[in-house]
Amino acid sequence: MSTKPPPPSLTERRKAATQLDIAHAAAELFATLGPEATTAEEIARRAGVALRTFYRYFRSKQDAVGPLLTVGADEWRALLAETPPGTALGPALRDAVEQALATPDPLATEALLRTRGLLRAAADDPALRAVWYRVNQESEELLVPVIARLTDDRRDPLDVRLVAAAATDAIRIALEIWSGTEAATEGPGSPADLAVHCLRRLLGGTVTAEDEDDAAQRH
């Protein structure tokens, strides 16, 4: 019997699409006008929805960017979830990070640049930073079972938590550092380049050559 969740209904898909439209509008306005000068009314107008629709989905203007940030986190976890169990953990994490932050087309480049603008806007807005940290925390929690599955549940739960935290923070820190520079979306100093460097440093002894040897023996 399949354990996959049922596909979202048409109503759920429409709701998610509306939320993402609002998130895009909020991110654009925050990046161009700044959070303080941006109002919920302006975000709703840019998204083409009524103000009451905005507040049906979001408590505040800063909350509106949540779905946009969540999409990126979901894509990164999905890439890792597709990795066969028993794969060497270090390479699996690096490959997923590089793929998640790659910019093979203009849409991917635009998405990263939008994140840069949003993080720059969050620098002086505690409420916007809180949304960023909340999304990362939620992503870390959702990553734990993905890591456990990848390791065939052979690792200590504490190690699994540490790996999930390190992987999440590697991407978060890389994007934060990159947002404060004018580096391109690819090459040295790019999010993918920085994230892989952060991953190596943060994982330290948590993911070692022993993991790769163990994976090789199982295959």
N, CA, C and O of each residue as an XYZ file, in Angstrom:
876
protein
N       0.847     -1.190      0.000
C       0.000      0.000      0.000
C       0.887      1.247      0.000
O       1.832      1.330      0.785
N       0.596      2.206     -0.862
C       1.435      3.398     -0.997
C       1.340      4.287      0.235
O       0.266      4.481      0.805
N       2.496      4.823      0.633
C       2.528      5.743      1.780
C       2.630      7.190      1.322
O       2.703      8.107      2.140
N       2.634      7.387     -0.006
C       2.728      8.756     -0.515
C       1.442      9.511     -0.219
O       0.353      8.952     -0.346
N       1.557     10.790      0.177
C       0.351     11.565      0.452
C      -0.432     11.793     -0.820
O       0.152     11.836     -1.903
N      -1.743     11.941     -0.716
C      -2.548     12.175     -1.918
C      -2.181     13.518     -2.545
O      -1.764     14.431     -1.833
N      -2.327     13.652     -3.851
C      -1.998     14.923     -4.496
C      -2.919     16.031     -3.993
O      -4.067     15.758     -3.640
N      -2.440     17.278     -3.952
C      -3.276     18.376     -3.469
C      -4.493     18.584     -4.359
O      -4.434     18.378     -5.571
N      -5.580     18.989     -3.753
C      -6.809     19.250     -4.505
C      -6.653     20.529     -5.320
O      -5.691     21.275     -5.134
N      -7.591     20.781     -6.217
C      -7.560     21.987     -7.026
C      -7.622     23.223     -6.139
O      -6.936     24.212     -6.397
N      -8.443     23.167     -5.093
C      -8.553     24.301     -4.166
C      -7.230     24.561     -3.463
O      -6.821     25.711     -3.305
N      -6.563     23.496     -3.044
C      -5.273     23.641     -2.365
C      -4.219     24.207     -3.307
O      -3.397     25.032     -2.907
N      -4.245     23.757     -4.568
C      -3.282     24.273     -5.547
C      -3.521     25.754     -5.824
O      -2.571     26.525     -5.953
N      -4.774     26.145     -5.913
C      -5.088     27.560     -6.144
C      -4.663     28.416     -4.956
O      -4.140     29.518     -5.124
N      -4.893     27.897     -3.764
C      -4.487     28.617     -2.561
C      -2.975     28.798     -2.528
O      -2.484     29.888     -2.234
N      -2.238     27.735     -2.828
C      -0.768     27.805     -2.830
C      -0.282     28.781     -3.897
O       0.674     29.522     -3.667
N      -0.933     28.788     -5.067
C      -0.530     29.692     -6.144
C      -0.765     31.144     -5.748
O       0.062     32.010     -6.031
N      -1.890     31.407     -5.094
C      -2.186     32.775     -4.637
C      -1.181     33.222     -3.588
O      -0.694     34.352     -3.629
N      -0.871     32.341     -2.654
C       0.109     32.669     -1.623
C       1.470     32.973     -2.233
O       2.159     33.894     -1.796
N       1.858     32.196     -3.248
C       3.152     32.424     -3.892
C       3.157     33.728     -4.680
O       4.170     34.426     -4.719
N       2.035     34.059     -5.304
C       1.935     35.345     -6.012
C       2.120     36.513     -5.033
O       2.812     37.488     -5.325
N       1.492     36.385     -3.882
C       1.615     37.427     -2.858
C       3.059     37.497     -2.355
O       3.597     38.583     -2.141
N       3.673     36.337     -2.169
C       5.068     36.287     -1.696
C       6.008     36.954     -2.688
O       6.905     37.694     -2.284
N       5.818     36.706     -3.975
C       6.644     37.332     -5.003
C       6.482     38.853     -4.963
O       7.459     39.597     -5.043
N       5.235     39.295     -4.838
C       4.974     40.738     -4.792
C       5.632     41.364     -3.570
O       6.224     42.439     -3.662
N       5.530     40.691     -2.423
C       6.134     41.215     -1.200
C       7.652     41.301     -1.331
O       8.254     42.303     -0.945
N       8.266     40.261     -1.870
C       9.721     40.244     -2.017
C      10.198     41.368     -2.924
O      11.199     42.021     -2.630
N       9.490     41.596     -4.024
C       9.864     42.664     -4.957
C       9.765     44.036     -4.299
O      10.649     44.878     -4.463
N       8.695     44.252     -3.562
C       8.500     45.551     -2.915
C       9.492     45.763     -1.780
O      10.015     46.865     -1.614
N       9.755     44.718     -0.997
C      10.730     44.849      0.083
C      12.107     45.194     -0.467
O      12.838     45.997      0.112
N      12.450     44.570     -1.601
C      13.776     44.793     -2.186
C      13.910     46.185     -2.789
O      14.993     46.769     -2.762
N      12.823     46.720     -3.329
C      12.895     48.016     -4.006
C      12.565     49.193     -3.082
O      13.228     50.229     -3.133
N      11.544     49.031     -2.242
C      11.102     50.129     -1.366
C      11.636     50.007      0.059
O      11.772     51.004      0.768
N      11.939     48.769      0.472
C      12.315     48.526      1.857
C      11.098     48.094      2.654
O       9.985     48.520      2.343
N      11.273     47.263      3.671
C      10.143     46.774      4.468
C       9.328     47.889      5.124
O       8.100     47.819      5.162
N      10.002     48.908      5.636
C       9.285     49.966      6.357
C       8.350     50.732      5.437
O       7.242     51.089      5.839
N       8.776     50.987      4.215
C       7.961     51.775      3.280
C       6.908     50.938      2.561
O       6.040     51.484      1.879
N       6.979     49.637      2.708
C       6.026     48.740      2.041
C       4.851     48.447      2.961
O       5.038     48.155      4.142
N       3.655     48.523      2.424
C       2.457     48.229      3.212
C       1.787     46.962      2.688
O       2.033     46.524      1.564
N       0.932     46.387      3.534
C       0.174     45.209      3.112
C      -0.729     45.556      1.938
O      -0.938     44.740      1.040
N      -1.267     46.787      1.953
C      -2.132     47.225      0.853
C      -1.380     47.222     -0.475
O      -1.917     46.804     -1.501
N      -0.136     47.690     -0.446
C       0.664     47.724     -1.679
C       0.998     46.324     -2.159
O       0.997     46.054     -3.360
N       1.281     45.439     -1.223
C       1.587     44.060     -1.599
C       0.372     43.417     -2.254
O       0.492     42.767     -3.292
N      -0.805     43.601     -1.642
C      -2.032     43.038     -2.198
C      -2.311     43.592     -3.587
O      -2.708     42.861     -4.494
N      -2.099     44.889     -3.738
C      -2.333     45.527     -5.042
C      -1.384     44.964     -6.090
O      -1.800     44.666     -7.210
N      -0.112     44.816     -5.731
C       0.871     44.286     -6.680
C       0.532     42.838     -7.056
O       0.734     42.426     -8.198
N       0.022     42.080     -6.100
C      -0.314     40.680     -6.350
C      -1.653     40.512     -7.036
O      -1.984     39.420     -7.497
N      -2.439     41.599     -7.109
C      -3.739     41.527     -7.760
C      -4.805     40.848     -6.928
O      -5.710     40.208     -7.464
N      -4.695     40.990     -5.592
C      -5.707     40.395     -4.705
C      -6.261     41.466     -3.784
O      -5.671     42.533     -3.619
N      -7.407     41.161     -3.188
C      -8.007     42.080     -2.227
C      -7.218     42.037     -0.916
O      -6.572     41.039     -0.596
N      -7.284     43.135     -0.170
C      -6.573     43.187      1.102
C      -7.075     42.105      2.059
O      -6.295     41.520      2.812
N      -8.382     41.844      2.022
C      -8.922     40.798      2.902
C      -8.356     39.427      2.542
O      -8.194     38.571      3.412
N      -8.052     39.219      1.252
C      -7.428     37.962      0.829
C      -6.020     37.864      1.396
O      -5.591     36.802      1.847
N      -5.305     38.987      1.368
C      -3.962     39.004      1.944
C      -4.011     38.555      3.401
O      -3.252     37.676      3.810
N      -4.904     39.160      4.180
C      -4.943     38.846      5.611
C      -5.596     37.491      5.901
O      -5.524     36.994      7.025
N      -6.223     36.903      4.904
C      -6.742     35.546      5.074
C      -5.574     34.561      5.155
O      -5.662     33.528      5.818
N      -4.481     34.901      4.467
C      -3.338     34.009      4.404
C      -2.178     34.399      5.308
O      -1.423     33.540      5.763
N      -2.038     35.694      5.569
C      -0.857     36.162      6.303
C      -1.236     37.133      7.414
O      -2.137     37.958      7.261
N      -0.526     37.016      8.535
C      -0.789     37.892      9.677
C      -0.136     39.254      9.515
O      -0.628     40.251     10.043
N       0.967     39.298      8.787
C       1.693     40.553      8.634
C       2.338     40.604      7.255
O       2.388     39.600      6.544
N       2.830     41.778      6.886
C       3.473     41.917      5.576
C       4.749     41.081      5.496
O       5.066     40.540      4.437
N       5.473     40.971      6.591
C       6.700     40.176      6.581
C       6.408     38.682      6.402
O       7.159     37.976      5.729
N       5.314     38.207      7.007
C       4.953     36.793      6.871
C       4.714     36.406      5.422
O       4.828     35.235      5.058
N       4.383     37.391      4.593
C       4.006     37.107      3.211
C       5.124     36.471      2.401
O       4.844     35.798      1.410
N       6.385     36.662      2.790
C       7.480     36.088      1.998
C       7.740     34.627      2.354
O       8.526     33.960      1.681
N       7.097     34.127      3.394
C       7.325     32.756      3.834
C       7.208     31.713      2.728
O       8.115     30.895      2.576
N       6.117     31.711      1.943
C       5.972     30.688      0.895
C       7.095     30.714     -0.127
O       7.494     29.667     -0.635
N       7.607     31.895     -0.432
C       8.694     32.013     -1.401
C       9.961     31.349     -0.871
O      10.647     30.637     -1.605
N      10.267     31.579      0.394
C      11.447     30.968      1.004
C      11.264     29.465      1.181
O      12.217     28.697      1.048
N      10.049     29.056      1.479
C       9.763     27.639      1.686
C       9.943     26.838      0.405
O      10.375     25.687      0.450
N       9.615     27.436     -0.735
C       9.772     26.740     -2.018
C      11.215     26.301     -2.218
O      11.473     25.164     -2.616
N      12.157     27.201     -1.942
C      13.567     26.863     -2.091
C      13.983     25.739     -1.161
O      14.712     24.830     -1.558
N      13.515     25.806      0.081
C      13.855     24.758      1.052
C      13.257     23.416      0.642
O      13.894     22.375      0.797
N      12.035     23.442      0.120
C      11.386     22.207     -0.318
C      12.140     21.573     -1.479
O      12.289     20.352     -1.532
N      12.616     22.397     -2.411
C      13.347     21.871     -3.565
C      14.645     21.198     -3.129
O      15.012     20.144     -3.650
N      15.335     21.812     -2.174
C      16.601     21.246     -1.689
C      16.368     19.899     -1.004
O      17.126     18.955     -1.226
N      15.338     19.802     -0.183
C      15.050     18.533      0.486
C      14.614     17.470     -0.511
O      14.963     16.298     -0.367
N      13.854     17.876     -1.521
C      13.389     16.920     -2.531
C      14.566     16.308     -3.280
O      14.563     15.115     -3.584
N      15.567     17.123     -3.576
C      16.755     16.608     -4.258
C      17.447     15.545     -3.404
O      17.861     14.500     -3.907
N      17.564     15.824     -2.121
C      18.223     14.874     -1.230
C      17.367     13.626     -1.031
O      17.888     12.519     -0.895
N      16.054     13.816     -1.016
C      15.152     12.679     -0.817
C      15.200     11.703     -1.986
O      14.876     10.526     -1.826
N      15.604     12.185     -3.163
C      15.695     11.325     -4.347
C      16.973     10.484     -4.353
O      17.117      9.568     -5.162
N      17.892     10.800     -3.452
C      19.162     10.062     -3.389
C      18.926      8.674     -2.802
O      18.264      8.552     -1.772
N      19.447      7.636     -3.429
C      19.232      6.265     -2.927
C      19.795      6.089     -1.514
O      20.888      6.575     -1.224
N      19.068      5.405     -0.636
C      19.582      5.125      0.710
C      20.903      4.379      0.641
O      21.116      3.541     -0.235
N      21.789      4.698      1.580
C      23.083      4.052      1.612
C      24.146      4.792      0.833
O      25.319      4.425      0.896
N      23.763      5.840      0.090
C      24.744      6.649     -0.624
C      25.636      7.359      0.384
O      25.164      7.778      1.441
N      26.919      7.499      0.070
C      27.843      8.196      0.972
C      27.277      9.566      1.313
O      26.918     10.339      0.425
N      27.201      9.856      2.589
C      26.490     11.045      3.052
C      27.131     12.352      2.600
O      26.437     13.262      2.146
N      28.456     12.447      2.723
C      29.126     13.682      2.344
C      28.875     14.071      0.893
O      28.402     15.177      0.632
N      29.182     13.185     -0.064
C      28.929     13.510     -1.467
C      27.454     13.773     -1.770
O      27.130     14.638     -2.585
N      26.562     13.029     -1.117
C      25.128     13.227     -1.352
C      24.700     14.636     -0.960
O      23.953     15.291     -1.687
N      25.174     15.096      0.186
C      24.841     16.441      0.635
C      25.434     17.493     -0.287
O      24.756     18.457     -0.642
N      26.680     17.322     -0.675
C      27.323     18.296     -1.560
C      26.610     18.374     -2.913
O      26.382     19.464     -3.438
N      26.258     17.210     -3.474
C      25.570     17.210     -4.764
C      24.224     17.911     -4.676
O      23.864     18.687     -5.562
N      23.478     17.639     -3.605
C      22.162     18.258     -3.449
C      22.284     19.768     -3.278
O      21.494     20.527     -3.840
N      23.275     20.205     -2.499
C      23.492     21.641     -2.297
C      23.833     22.322     -3.619
O      23.283     23.373     -3.947
N      24.748     21.710     -4.375
C      25.165     22.313     -5.649
C      24.008     22.383     -6.635
O      23.856     23.373     -7.351
N      23.191     21.331     -6.671
C      22.046     21.343     -7.575
C      20.997     22.360     -7.145
O      20.420     23.059     -7.978
N      20.754     22.438     -5.838
C      19.718     23.353     -5.334
C      20.067     24.806     -5.593
O      19.178     25.630     -5.804
N      21.362     25.131     -5.580
C      21.784     26.525     -5.743
C      22.342     26.819     -7.134
O      22.882     27.898     -7.379
N      22.209     25.862     -8.030
C      22.670     26.078     -9.405
C      21.716     27.031    -10.135
O      20.548     27.163     -9.770
N      22.237     27.685    -11.166
C      21.402     28.595    -11.960
C      21.524     28.228    -13.443
O      22.170     28.943    -14.209
N      20.909     27.121    -13.841
C      21.034     26.661    -15.226
C      20.193     27.447    -16.225
O      20.362     27.297    -17.435
N      19.285     28.286    -15.722
C      18.420     29.045    -16.618
C      18.093     30.398    -15.982
O      18.361     30.609    -14.799
N      17.515     31.310    -16.763
C      17.209     32.657    -16.239
C      16.268     32.647    -15.038
O      16.389     33.493    -14.152
N      15.340     31.706    -14.998
C      14.407     31.661    -13.873
C      15.132     31.342    -12.566
O      14.833     31.924    -11.523
N      16.078     30.423    -12.630
C      16.848     30.074    -11.437
C      17.714     31.245    -11.001
O      17.851     31.511     -9.807
N      18.294     31.941    -11.963
C      19.101     33.121    -11.640
C      18.242     34.192    -10.991
O      18.634     34.801     -9.996
N      17.068     34.415    -11.563
C      16.156     35.417    -11.014
C      15.741     35.078     -9.583
O      15.632     35.963     -8.735
N      15.510     33.794     -9.324
C      15.100     33.370     -7.984
C      16.193     33.665     -6.960
O      15.906     34.132     -5.858
N      17.452     33.390     -7.325
C      18.543     33.673     -6.396
C      18.713     35.173     -6.183
O      18.938     35.618     -5.057
N      18.609     35.942     -7.239
C      18.740     37.393     -7.098
C      17.602     37.961     -6.261
O      17.794     38.930     -5.526
N      16.420     37.366     -6.368
C      15.286     37.805     -5.542
C      15.584     37.525     -4.069
O      15.278     38.336     -3.195
N      16.186     36.365     -3.811
C      16.560     36.034     -2.432
C      17.599     37.016     -1.912
O      17.543     37.431     -0.755
N      18.548     37.388     -2.765
C      19.561     38.374     -2.355
C      18.895     39.687     -1.948
O      19.219     40.248     -0.902
N      17.975     40.173     -2.761
C      17.289     41.417     -2.436
C      16.497     41.310     -1.147
O      16.444     42.255     -0.360
N      15.884     40.156     -0.935
C      15.086     39.950      0.268
C      15.967     39.920      1.511
O      15.611     40.501      2.537
N      17.113     39.247      1.427
C      18.006     39.180      2.581
C      18.628     40.543      2.887
O      18.857     40.878      4.049
N      18.895     41.314      1.858
C      19.393     42.667      2.098
C      18.334     43.513      2.794
O      18.649     44.301      3.686
N      17.086     43.350      2.387
C      16.004     44.091      3.027
C      15.816     43.654      4.472
O      15.439     44.457      5.327
N      16.084     42.361      4.746
C      15.897     41.831      6.100
C      16.965     42.307      7.076
O      16.789     42.199      8.289
N      18.067     42.830      6.558
C      19.171     43.236      7.426
C      18.738     44.242      8.477
O      19.248     44.226      9.598
N      17.809     45.114      8.132
C      17.360     46.152      9.069
C      15.926     45.939      9.519
O      15.305     46.859     10.052
N      15.396     44.758      9.317
C      14.010     44.490      9.706
C      13.933     43.191     10.512
O      13.950     42.110      9.924
N      13.850     43.271     11.837
C      13.831     42.072     12.682
C      12.701     41.107     12.347
O      12.887     39.892     12.407
N      11.532     41.635     11.995
C      10.392     40.764     11.696
C      10.639     39.953     10.433
O      10.251     38.787     10.354
N      11.282     40.565      9.445
C      11.586     39.856      8.210
C      12.673     38.807      8.451
O      12.620     37.708      7.899
N      13.654     39.157      9.280
C      14.687     38.171      9.629
C      14.081     36.994     10.382
O      14.512     35.854     10.210
N      13.081     37.270     11.215
C      12.437     36.203     11.974
C      11.758     35.195     11.049
O      11.766     33.994     11.320
N      11.174     35.682      9.965
C      10.551     34.780      8.992
C      11.621     33.912      8.339
O      11.424     32.709      8.163
N      12.742     34.512      7.982
C      13.865     33.784      7.374
C      14.371     32.690      8.313
O      14.584     31.556      7.885
N      14.562     33.018      9.572
C      15.048     32.030     10.535
C      14.004     30.941     10.790
O      14.351     29.772     10.963
N      12.744     31.322     10.813
C      11.683     30.336     11.048
C      11.628     29.320      9.915
O      11.517     28.120     10.163
N      11.704     29.786      8.689
C      11.675     28.875      7.538
C      12.862     27.923      7.582
O      12.719     26.738      7.281
N      14.034     28.434      7.956
C      15.214     27.577      8.057
C      15.068     26.548      9.171
O      15.484     25.400      9.016
N      14.482     26.952     10.289
C      14.272     26.013     11.384
C      13.302     24.908     10.977
O      13.530     23.732     11.260
N      12.227     25.298     10.314
C      11.262     24.305      9.861
C      11.891     23.360      8.843
O      11.628     22.158      8.854
N      12.725     23.913      7.963
C      13.395     23.080      6.963
C      14.329     22.076      7.631
O      14.398     20.917      7.222
N      15.044     22.523      8.655
C      15.943     21.624      9.379
C      15.177     20.459      9.987
O      15.613     19.311      9.905
N      14.041     20.755     10.593
C      13.244     19.700     11.227
C      12.734     18.695     10.196
O      12.716     17.490     10.451
N      12.321     19.197      9.028
C      11.825     18.312      7.978
C      12.957     17.513      7.325
O      12.719     16.469      6.718
N      14.175     18.008      7.456
C      15.324     17.333      6.855
C      15.765     16.117      7.667
O      16.391     15.209      7.120
N      15.453     16.085      8.949
C      15.909     14.999      9.827
C      15.489     13.624      9.296
O      16.352     12.756      9.161
N      14.208     13.380      8.987
C      13.854     12.042      8.483
C      14.464     11.739      7.116
O      14.683     10.574      6.782
N      14.738     12.768      6.330
C      15.380     12.561      5.030
C      16.808     12.047      5.231
O      17.246     11.118      4.553
N      17.524     12.666      6.173
C      18.887     12.230      6.485
C      18.872     10.818      7.072
O      19.713      9.986      6.731
N      17.914     10.557      7.954
C      17.825      9.232      8.573
C      17.607      8.164      7.513
O      18.229      7.104      7.560
N      16.732      8.436      6.563
C      16.470      7.476      5.490
C      17.714      7.282      4.624
O      18.032      6.164      4.219
N      18.401      8.365      4.349
C      19.590      8.293      3.499
C      20.662      7.402      4.126
O      21.420      6.737      3.419
N      20.717      7.397      5.456
C      21.723      6.590      6.162
C      21.178      5.222      6.581
O      21.791      4.520      7.384
N      20.007      4.850      6.019
C      19.390      3.556      6.357
C      19.133      3.423      7.852
O      19.126      2.315      8.388
N      18.922      4.554      8.527
C      18.670      4.564      9.976
C      19.792      3.889     10.766
O      19.555      3.335     11.839
N      21.005      3.937     10.233
C      22.150      3.302     10.901
C      22.902      4.267     11.796
O      23.738      3.848     12.596
N      22.615      5.552     11.670
C      23.357      6.527     12.471
C      22.595      6.879     13.739
O      21.371      6.770     13.806
N      23.351      7.302     14.734
C      22.760      7.742     15.991
C      21.850      8.940     15.732
O      22.222      9.822     14.959
N      20.660      9.002     16.357
C      19.740     10.120     16.138
C      20.375     11.489     16.388
O      20.022     12.470     15.733
N      21.314     11.551     17.337
C      21.995     12.818     17.592
C      22.811     13.232     16.377
O      22.798     14.401     15.990
N      23.526     12.279     15.768
C      24.309     12.580     14.573
C      23.410     13.045     13.432
O      23.750     13.970     12.694
N      22.268     12.396     13.300
C      21.329     12.777     12.239
C      20.866     14.221     12.430
O      20.796     14.993     11.473
N      20.553     14.571     13.669
C      20.141     15.951     13.956
C      21.255     16.939     13.644
O      21.016     18.008     13.083
N      22.479     16.568     14.017
C      23.622     17.452     13.771
C      23.864     17.644     12.280
O      24.155     18.755     11.835
N      23.748     16.574     11.511
C      23.933     16.675     10.061
C      22.850     17.552      9.442
O      23.141     18.384      8.583
N      21.609     17.372      9.873
C      20.506     18.184      9.354
C      20.720     19.656      9.680
O      20.460     20.525      8.847
N      21.190     19.932     10.879
C      21.445     21.317     11.283
C      22.587     21.918     10.473
O      22.504     23.057     10.013
N      23.660     21.135     10.303
C      24.820     21.632      9.561
C      24.470     21.897      8.105
O      24.871     22.919      7.548
N      23.729     20.992      7.486
C      23.357     21.158      6.082
C      22.464     22.374      5.892
O      22.643     23.142      4.946
N      21.512     22.547      6.782
C      20.615     23.705      6.695
C      21.376     25.001      6.896
O      21.186     25.965      6.154
N      22.239     25.022      7.901
C      23.008     26.235      8.181
C      24.011     26.550      7.074
O      24.312     27.716      6.822
N      24.526     25.517      6.415
C      25.474     25.746      5.320
C      24.828     26.582      4.227
O      25.438     27.519      3.711
N      23.593     26.243      3.876
C      22.880     26.997      2.841
C      22.495     28.377      3.361
O      22.647     29.375      2.657
N      21.998     28.431      4.591
C      21.575     29.725      5.157
C      22.743     30.702      5.217
O      22.629     31.841      4.763
N      23.857     30.259      5.774
C      25.012     31.135      5.930
C      25.561     31.552      4.569
O      25.935     32.708      4.369
N      25.606     30.601      3.634
C      26.111     30.915      2.294
C      25.276     32.010      1.640
O      25.820     32.950      1.060
N      23.965     31.888      1.732
C      23.086     32.892      1.120
C      23.214     34.243      1.823
O      23.181     35.291      1.179
N      23.361     34.211      3.144
C      23.513     35.468      3.874
C      24.815     36.177      3.503
O      24.832     37.391      3.296
N      25.906     35.412      3.421
C      27.191     36.006      3.045
C      27.129     36.540      1.616
O      27.547     37.666      1.346
N      26.604     35.720      0.706
C      26.517     36.111     -0.701
C      25.671     37.364     -0.890
O      25.982     38.210     -1.728
N      24.599     37.480     -0.106
C      23.696     38.629     -0.259
C      24.387     39.946      0.072
O      23.945     41.007     -0.368
N      25.475     39.884      0.847
C      26.201     41.103      1.193
C      27.299     41.437      0.213
O      28.074     42.367      0.439
N      27.375     40.685     -0.880
C      28.400     40.917     -1.899
C      27.747     41.184     -3.248
O      26.523     41.189     -3.382
N      28.600     41.406     -4.243
C      28.110     41.556     -5.620
C      28.538     40.365     -6.462
O      28.553     40.444     -7.690
N      28.889     39.252     -5.801
C      29.318     38.056     -6.520
C      28.203     37.542     -7.419
O      27.022     37.751     -7.142
N      28.588     36.871     -8.493
C      27.615     36.328     -9.438
C      26.904     35.122     -8.833
O      27.256     34.658     -7.749
N      25.905     34.624     -9.544
C      25.159     33.457     -9.068
C      25.894     32.157     -9.352
O      25.471     31.097     -8.890
N      26.986     32.222    -10.104
C      27.801     31.041    -10.391
C      29.277     31.386    -10.211
O      29.658     32.556    -10.245
N      30.099     30.360    -10.018
C      31.530     30.581     -9.909
C      31.971     30.898     -8.490
O      31.198     30.728     -7.547
N      33.211     31.360     -8.328
C      33.746     31.686     -6.995
C      32.885     32.716     -6.273
O      32.494     33.732     -6.849
N      32.598     32.443     -5.016
C      31.812     33.376     -4.231
C      30.320     33.277     -4.447
O      29.556     34.033     -3.847
N      29.886     32.346     -5.305
C      28.453     32.152     -5.560
C      27.824     31.396     -4.393
O      28.546     30.839     -3.566
N      26.487     31.364     -4.308
C      25.853     30.606     -3.228
C      26.278     29.142     -3.182
O      26.538     28.609     -2.103
N      26.352     28.479     -4.349
C      26.746     27.071     -4.359
C      28.180     26.892     -3.875
O      28.473     25.984     -3.096
N      29.067     27.761     -4.341
C      30.471     27.693     -3.937
C      30.611     27.904     -2.432
O      31.320     27.152     -1.764
N      29.950     28.904     -1.906
C      30.019     29.199     -0.476
C      29.369     28.101      0.357
O      29.871     27.742      1.422
N      28.246     27.566     -0.134
C      27.527     26.540      0.631
C      28.341     25.270      0.763
O      28.351     24.655      1.829
N      29.024     24.861     -0.298
C      29.863     23.661     -0.230
C      31.006     23.886      0.765
O      31.346     22.993      1.541
N      31.589     25.079      0.734
C      32.661     25.403      1.687
C      32.121     25.362      3.122
O      32.754     24.792      4.010
N      30.952     25.969      3.343
C      30.341     25.958      4.674
C      30.024     24.535      5.115
O      30.200     24.179      6.280
N      29.558     23.735      4.177
C      29.182     22.359      4.503
C      30.388     21.580      5.016
O      30.298     20.862      6.012
N      31.513     21.728      4.327
C      32.728     21.024      4.762
C      33.146     21.458      6.163
O      33.515     20.633      6.999
N      33.082     22.762      6.402
C      33.532     23.282      7.694
C      32.567     22.899      8.818
O      33.000     22.544      9.914
N      31.276     22.970      8.551
C      30.286     22.714      9.598
C      30.161     21.232      9.928
O      29.953     20.861     11.084
N      30.287     20.393      8.915
C      30.150     18.967      9.178
C      31.336     18.434      9.969
O      31.166     17.589     10.849
N      32.543     18.924      9.661
C      33.717     18.518     10.421
C      33.803     17.011     10.560
O      33.839     16.286      9.566
N      33.835     16.545     11.804
C      33.950     15.114     12.049
C      32.629     14.382     12.019
O      32.597     13.163     12.190
N      31.530     15.100     11.805
C      30.223     14.441     11.810
C      30.059     13.532     10.602
O      29.491     12.444     10.703
N      30.566     13.991      9.444
C      30.558     13.174      8.231
C      32.003     12.988      7.816
O      32.648     13.943      7.383
N      32.514     11.798      7.938
C      33.926     11.522      7.678
C      34.082     10.497      6.572
O      33.104     10.043      5.977
N      35.322     10.145      6.311
C      35.601      9.127      5.295
C      34.971      7.794      5.673
O      34.692      6.966      4.806
N      34.745      7.587      6.974
C      34.137      6.341      7.404
C      32.750      6.179      6.813
O      32.335      5.061      6.509
N      32.020      7.289      6.644
C      30.686      7.217      6.062
C      30.766      6.708      4.632
O      29.960      5.880      4.209
N      31.741      7.210      3.897
C      31.891      6.800      2.512
C      32.325      5.337      2.432
O      31.857      4.596      1.567
N      33.220      4.919      3.334
C      33.642      3.524      3.350
C      32.474      2.610      3.688
O      32.312      1.538      3.104
N      31.649      3.065      4.662
C      30.493      2.264      5.083
C      29.516      2.114      3.928
O      28.967      1.035      3.704
N      29.299      3.222      3.186
C      28.393      3.178      2.055
C      28.921      2.250      0.972
O      28.153      1.517      0.350
N      30.237      2.282      0.745
C      30.844      1.424     -0.273
C      30.670     -0.057      0.078
O      30.412     -0.884     -0.796
N      30.816     -0.379      1.371
C      30.688     -1.761      1.803
C      29.261     -2.271      1.611
O      29.057     -3.447      1.311
N      28.272     -1.387      1.784
C      26.882     -1.805      1.648
C      26.489     -1.998      0.192
O      25.479     -2.634     -0.110
N      27.299     -1.443     -0.711
C      27.011     -1.592     -2.139
C      27.970     -2.584     -2.758
O      27.893     -2.851     -3.957
